[in-house]
Every structure is written in structure tokens, then in C-alpha cells.
Amino acid sequence: MRVRMRTVVALTGALALSLVSGCAKGGGAGSSSDTVSYWLWDANQLPAYQACAKGFEKENPGLHVKITQLGWDDYWTKLTASFIAGTEPDVFTDHIQKFGQFADLKVLEPLDDLGIDPAAYQKGLADNWIGQDGHRYGAPKDWDTVALFYNQKAAKDAGLTAEQLNSLSWNPKDGGTFEKAIAHLTVDRNGRRGDEPGFDKNHVKVYGLASNGGGDGDGQTQWSNFAASAGWTYTDKKRWGNEYRYDSKTFQSVIKWYFGLAKKGYMAPFTAYNSQSSPGNAQVAAGTAAATFDGAWMISTYAGFKGMKIATALTPEGPTGKRATMMNGLADSVTKNARNKAGALKWVEYLSSNECQKTVGSYGIVFPATPDGTKAAVAAYEKKGLDVSAFTKPVADKKDFATFSYPITNYAADVYALMHPAMQDIYGNGKSVTSLNRTNSQINLILDQ
């Protein structure tokens, strides 16, 4: 679906200045009184939303939806520029990481009058889009969780069954059965496994776990499930926290253990990772890694690997006795200076409706926000022969699973700017995890402004 875990651009000072001074006039590029302009970044979802647009136009004669799809990097760069130039779209797909700053800069239109009922969506999704001022700025769109994707042949060759991989546990002291499994999936150039005598960690042919990079400040597809299942939370409050907790001993013990897997030769080294050309999925596809943590938006990608069968397993149980996964969710937002604001509000209301969500679900690309939309997606995946229970079970089973949100605070771009190099230093340069104490203090100083 999308690479959700990175902030690639910050809202610039020029944007803040232009908005405060009132220079950004409503533009809504490509929109008019009978057109609603809508931006999204995921090409895989484009057909589903084109289908929704047809349904919307049928219900609203005289209104037309113009959809623009851009790649992830270009999307945020051009959206930021459009706010400065006054050419912003009427409606755009919003990310929780960006939402705080957009709301703070007052470039979003409140959606309170749409009457969105949080109970109509998967639990927690609607609540995440309430700003600190109490207004709603996003209509729930979809959700995703994280699971372990693994090469079935590699697992079979290692003598690991699906049942075993779905029953793993971990701890920061010895890694538990999870580390044992990852070690056994690792094979050096001489054919020795990571848990066998004579294993050469400096010449590994297949790593048990692929690298998805340092994880920045959220670690969505890296260390987040481990940190959460150890009882750690990003901030002092569930939403709009005032203090980050990267200085926590629990968190630092998780990070030390997690990146220690690379030092042992079980996880791909930092040098193997490139967010553009060699993320975790590319390493698995190339056969240089047996498994990787990734999000539900990547299900179709892994299913499309030629000559390779990929399966998914639940995240491992942690010291708290629960398994954990981030449950992220996107929303649709209306821009404050939308040229066709009335049409934009109608379109967003339709996008968040059960009708559109079921249509999107029927394409089997994402899990829509409504329960019926989710059911439609599960059925569509099943028709494709794909078992997606590793993603849906954590949402349905609150006894054995803990789901948590992407961190929601102000100054997300500043948090990224500090945590990105900090985590890279720990992963790639062997810097002590205690260095996060200083980074955490810097972040909290910014939040305290």
C-alpha cells in the first residue's frame, strides 16, 4: 500500500510564514464548482477509489471527482508546495504523522458537521483524528497491522513449521524462541546455520531476518512490536503526549537486543538496507533474507513474488505475555482553502461511508476502516488464496494481543530529524543505546515550546 513509516519532508518555515501571513489563497488545483480534486499516493488503490468516485458521482449528479495519484516521496513534497502556492487539492489522503502539524498550521477544514460515529469504525481509528482543539480533521479510511512475512521454503528447509512460527516468544535477555528461530533460518556461505558450531557471521548467505533500517522514531516494521510487547509506550499519553520516552530503560534494552541480532549475524546489517532499492521485502524477494516484519499494505507485493511462496506469522509474544502490533490508519482530510469545499465535504463523507468502504474492500488491497469493509477485504484476499489472519487476529483478540497507534504529537518532523540519525548510529555505527537519553531530552525540549 505505502511506506508509512518515514517522514521524508518537513513543513517548511516558508509554509508556516505564508499561512500565518495569509498568503496562501484557496487554489484547489484542478477543482471547480462541479469538480472535487482528490490526491492519494498508492497506485494499487487507485482502481478502488475510481470505483468509489463513480458511485459518488451517481449519487451526486453534477459533481465530478478528479483523482491524482503520486508516489510517496513526491506526494508529500508536492502537497507541501501546494499549500505554499495555494494550489492544494480539495481532499487528500492524510497520514497520522503529518496530521498534527497540518492541524496546527490551520490548513485543514474541521469535519465535525459530518457527524462521524467512532463506533462505526474499527476501535480507535476515528479518535486518532481529533486535534488538540477538539475538532475532527480526518475521516477514517483504512487500517493496517504488522506481521512476520517468511519464505515458506526457507522455513521448511530449517525444519520450522507454520505452527512453530506462530507460537514464538521473545525477551531482551536471550531473545527467546524468536531469536532461536531467526538464528536457525540464517545460513552462512558454507551452509552452516546461525545456531550451529562454526557459523561465520561475517559471511552470511541468507539472513534470518531482513533489515528495514533503523526505524527512526516509530519503528513500525522494525522494533515497535517488541517494544510494545515489553510494556513500553512512545509518550506519556496515548494521544498528544507531552514527553517521549526513548530514555526508558525498557525501550533501550529492547533496542540493544534488537540491533544486537545484526551483530550476531542473524539480521541483515545496516549496509544491506536502502529505503528505495533494498527494503526488507526486496531482501526476501532476492533470497538474501528468510523473513521480515512488514505491514498489511504489502500483502499483495509479497504474494506477487515469482517462484517464491510467502506466508505470514503473528508477531512474537513479549515479556508482558501479549503479542503487539502497531495498528495504523489513514484518513481523508479536506483542505481549509478547498476551492470546492461543499463538494469536498460530500466526497469525504462518501469515502468514509460503508458503501465506499465495502467497494474498496472488495479489491483486496487494504483493510477499510468499517467492519463490513474489513469483511469484504478478507473475503477478497481469500479468493486470491491469501490467509490474512496474522493481520486481522490482533484486532479481534484483545486478550492475547495489544494494538497501539503511531505516535501522535506535535513537531513530528522534528522528532524524525533527531531520531533518524540517532537510530542509524546505534544500528550502523554501534553507538550506545544510552545516547538516546540526550536525543530524548532534545525532543522533549522541542515539545515543551
Secondary structure as the mmCIF struct_conf table of DSSP 4:
data_model
#
loop_
_struct_conf.conf_type_id
_struct_conf.id
_struct_conf.beg_label_comp_id
_struct_conf.beg_label_asym_id
_struct_conf.beg_label_seq_id
_struct_conf.end_label_comp_id
_struct_conf.end_label_asym_id
_struct_conf.end_label_seq_id
BEND BEND1 MET A 5 MET A 5
HELX_RH_AL_P HELX_RH_AL_P1 GLY A 13 VAL A 20
TURN_TY1_P TURN_TY1_P1 SER A 21 GLY A 22
TURN_TY1_P TURN_TY1_P2 ALA A 29 GLY A 30
STRN STRN1 SER A 32 SER A 32
TURN_TY1_P TURN_TY1_P3 SER A 33 ASP A 34
STRN STRN2 THR A 35 LEU A 40
HELX_RH_3T_P HELX_RH_3T_P1 ALA A 43 GLN A 45
HELX_RH_AL_P HELX_RH_AL_P2 LEU A 46 GLU A 59
BEND BEND2 ASN A 60 ASN A 60
TURN_TY1_P TURN_TY1_P4 PRO A 61 GLY A 62
STRN STRN3 HIS A 64 GLN A 69
HELX_RH_AL_P HELX_RH_AL_P3 TRP A 72 ALA A 85
TURN_TY1_P TURN_TY1_P5 GLY A 86 GLY A 86
BEND BEND3 ASP A 90 ASP A 90
STRN STRN4 VAL A 91 ASP A 94
HELX_RH_AL_P HELX_RH_AL_P4 ILE A 96 ASP A 104
TURN_TY1_P TURN_TY1_P6 LEU A 105 LYS A 106
STRN STRN5 LEU A 108 LEU A 108
HELX_RH_3T_P HELX_RH_3T_P2 ASP A 112 LEU A 114
HELX_RH_3T_P HELX_RH_3T_P3 PRO A 118 ALA A 120
BEND BEND4 TYR A 121 GLN A 122
TURN_TY1_P TURN_TY1_P7 LYS A 123 ALA A 126
HELX_RH_3T_P HELX_RH_3T_P4 ASP A 127 TRP A 129
STRN STRN6 ILE A 130 ILE A 130
TURN_TY1_P TURN_TY1_P8 GLN A 132 ASP A 133
BEND BEND5 GLY A 134 GLY A 134
STRN STRN7 ARG A 136 ARG A 136
STRN STRN8 ALA A 139 PRO A 140
STRN STRN9 ASP A 142 TRP A 143
STRN STRN10 ASP A 144 ASP A 144
STRN STRN11 VAL A 146 ASN A 151
HELX_RH_AL_P HELX_RH_AL_P5 GLN A 152 ASP A 157
TURN_TY1_P TURN_TY1_P9 ALA A 158 GLY A 159
HELX_RH_AL_P HELX_RH_AL_P6 ALA A 162 LEU A 165
TURN_TY1_P TURN_TY1_P10 ASN A 166 SER A 167
STRN STRN12 SER A 169 SER A 169
TURN_TY1_P TURN_TY1_P11 PRO A 172 ASP A 174
HELX_RH_AL_P HELX_RH_AL_P7 GLY A 176 LEU A 185
STRN STRN13 VAL A 187 ASP A 188
TURN_TY1_P TURN_TY1_P12 ARG A 189 ASN A 190
BEND BEND6 GLY A 191 GLY A 191
STRN STRN14 ARG A 193 ARG A 193
TURN_TY1_P TURN_TY1_P13 GLY A 194 ASP A 195
BEND BEND7 GLU A 196 GLU A 196
TURN_TY1_P TURN_TY1_P14 PRO A 197 GLY A 198
TURN_TY1_P TURN_TY1_P15 LYS A 201 ASN A 202
BEND BEND8 HIS A 203 HIS A 203
STRN STRN15 VAL A 204 VAL A 206
STRN STRN16 TYR A 207 TYR A 207
BEND BEND9 GLY A 208 GLY A 208
STRN STRN17 LEU A 209 LEU A 209
TURN_TY1_P TURN_TY1_P16 ASP A 216 ASP A 218
TURN_TY1_P TURN_TY1_P17 GLN A 220 TRP A 223
HELX_RH_AL_P HELX_RH_AL_P8 SER A 224 SER A 229
TURN_TY1_P TURN_TY1_P18 ALA A 230 GLY A 231
BEND BEND10 TYR A 234 TYR A 234
STRN STRN18 THR A 235 THR A 235
BEND BEND11 ASP A 236 TRP A 240
BEND BEND12 ASN A 242 ASN A 242
STRN STRN19 TYR A 244 TYR A 244
TURN_TY1_P TURN_TY1_P19 TYR A 246 ASP A 247
HELX_RH_AL_P HELX_RH_AL_P9 LYS A 249 LYS A 263
TURN_TY1_P TURN_TY1_P20 LYS A 264 GLY A 265
BEND BEND13 TYR A 266 TYR A 266
STRN STRN20 MET A 267 MET A 267
HELX_RH_3T_P HELX_RH_3T_P5 PHE A 270 ALA A 272
STRN STRN21 ASN A 274 ASN A 274
TURN_TY1_P TURN_TY1_P21 SER A 275 SER A 277
STRN STRN22 SER A 278 SER A 278
HELX_RH_AL_P HELX_RH_AL_P10 GLY A 280 ALA A 286
TURN_TY1_P TURN_TY1_P22 GLY A 287 GLY A 287
BEND BEND14 THR A 288 THR A 288
STRN STRN23 ALA A 289 ALA A 289
BEND BEND15 ALA A 290 ALA A 290
STRN STRN24 ALA A 291 GLY A 295
HELX_RH_3T_P HELX_RH_3T_P6 ALA A 296 MET A 298
HELX_RH_AL_P HELX_RH_AL_P11 ILE A 299 ALA A 303
TURN_TY1_P TURN_TY1_P23 GLY A 304 GLY A 304
TURN_TY1_P TURN_TY1_P24 LYS A 306 GLY A 307
STRN STRN25 ILE A 310 ALA A 313
HELX_LH_PP_P HELX_LH_PP_P1 LEU A 314 PRO A 316
STRN STRN26 GLU A 317 GLU A 317
TURN_TY1_P TURN_TY1_P25 PRO A 319 THR A 320
BEND BEND16 GLY A 321 LYS A 322
STRN STRN27 ARG A 323 MET A 326
STRN STRN28 ASN A 328 ASN A 328
STRN STRN29 ALA A 331 VAL A 334
STRN STRN30 THR A 335 THR A 335
TURN_TY1_P TURN_TY1_P26 LYS A 336 ASN A 337
TURN_TY1_P TURN_TY1_P27 ARG A 339 ASN A 340
HELX_RH_AL_P HELX_RH_AL_P12 LYS A 341 LEU A 351
TURN_TY1_P TURN_TY1_P28 SER A 352 SER A 352
BEND BEND17 SER A 353 SER A 353
HELX_RH_AL_P HELX_RH_AL_P13 ASN A 354 GLY A 361
TURN_TY1_P TURN_TY1_P29 SER A 362 TYR A 363
BEND BEND18 GLY A 364 VAL A 366
STRN STRN31 PHE A 367 PRO A 368
BEND BEND19 ALA A 369 THR A 370
HELX_RH_AL_P HELX_RH_AL_P14 PRO A 371 LYS A 383
TURN_TY1_P TURN_TY1_P30 LYS A 384 GLY A 385
HELX_RH_AL_P HELX_RH_AL_P15 SER A 389 ALA A 396
TURN_TY1_P TURN_TY1_P31 LYS A 398 ASP A 400
STRN STRN32 PHE A 401 PHE A 404
HELX_LH_PP_P HELX_LH_PP_P2 SER A 405 PRO A 407
BEND BEND20 ASN A 410 ASN A 410
HELX_RH_AL_P HELX_RH_AL_P16 ALA A 412 ASN A 429
HELX_RH_3T_P HELX_RH_3T_P7 VAL A 433 SER A 435
HELX_RH_AL_P HELX_RH_AL_P17 LEU A 436 LEU A 447
TURN_TY1_P TURN_TY1_P32 ASP A 448 ASP A 448
#
